[in-house]
Amino acid sequence: MSFRVIHDSEATFEFREAVAWYESQAEGLGVRFTLEVDAVIAAISSQPFRFSKAGRKVLKARGHGWPYSIYFVVNEATIEIKVTAVWHGSRNPAELRRRLK
């Protein structure tokens, strides 16, 4: 069974900001980042509970070779996953904790 993925507006903003930054560093780098995030989200959609817990209800998935983690919540009743953050590892963890509550 595959879960439907929805994105919180802040997570969408973070993702777009990261893509733009990577693309400004080198042409095509933003595309590579997008492909990696898409692959991680596909894995989350197919097997969300294989990822580690980051809070009471929040799980965390990491891509390969990028300093970002994807935080998400699973709603089994509606068969949905809500991506709550696309978070760079060097950002303030207090801000992340606030968002994940």
C-alpha positions in Angstrom: 0.0 0.0 0.0 1.3 3.4 -0.8 0.4 6.5 1.2 -0.6 9.8 -0.4 1.9 12.5 0.3 0.8 16.1 1.2 3.2 18.9 2.0 2.9 21.6 4.7 3.4 25.1 3.3 6.5 25.7 5.3 8.1 22.5 4.0 7.2 23.5 0.5 8.9 26.8 1.0 12.0 25.3 2.5 12.3 22.8 -0.3 11.9 25.5 -3.0 14.4 27.7 -1.2 17.0 24.8 -1.1 16.5 24.0 -4.8 17.0 27.7 -5.8 20.2 27.9 -3.6 21.7 24.7 -5.0 20.9 25.8 -8.6 22.6 29.1 -7.9 25.7 27.2 -6.8 26.0 25.1 -10.0 23.7 24.5 -12.9 21.8 21.2 -12.5 22.6 20.9 -8.8 19.1 21.9 -7.9 17.7 19.3 -10.2 19.9 16.6 -8.5 18.7 17.7 -5.1 15.1 17.5 -6.3 15.6 14.0 -7.7 17.0 12.9 -4.3 14.2 14.4 -2.3 11.7 12.8 -4.7 13.4 9.4 -4.2 13.2 9.8 -0.4 9.6 10.8 -0.5 8.8 7.8 -2.7 10.5 5.6 -0.1 8.5 7.3 2.7 5.3 6.8 0.8 5.8 3.1 0.3 7.3 2.2 3.8 6.9 5.1 6.2 7.5 3.1 9.4 11.0 2.0 8.4 12.3 5.5 9.3 13.4 6.6 12.7 11.2 8.6 15.1 12.1 12.2 15.7 9.3 12.9 18.1 6.1 11.5 19.5 4.4 11.4 16.1 7.1 12.7 13.8 9.4 10.5 11.7 12.6 11.5 9.9 14.2 10.4 6.6 17.5 11.4 5.2 18.7 11.4 1.7 22.2 10.3 0.5 24.9 13.0 0.2 22.7 16.0 1.2 22.6 17.7 4.5 18.8 17.7 4.6 16.3 15.6 6.5 12.6 15.2 5.7 10.3 15.2 8.7 6.8 13.8 8.3 3.7 12.5 10.1 1.8 9.4 9.2 -2.0 9.4 9.3 -3.0 5.7 8.9 -6.7 6.5 9.0 -6.6 8.6 5.9 -3.6 6.8 4.3 -1.7 10.1 4.2 1.8 11.3 5.0 2.2 15.0 5.7 5.7 16.3 5.1 6.2 18.9 7.8 9.8 20.0 7.2 12.7 19.8 4.7 15.4 20.7 7.1 19.0 21.5 6.7 21.1 19.9 9.4 22.9 23.1 10.4 19.8 25.1 11.1 18.6 26.0 14.6 17.3 22.8 16.2 15.1 24.9 18.5 13.2 26.2 15.5 12.7 22.6 14.3 11.4 21.4 17.7 8.9 24.3 17.6 7.7 23.3 14.2 7.3 19.6 15.0 5.1 20.1 18.0 
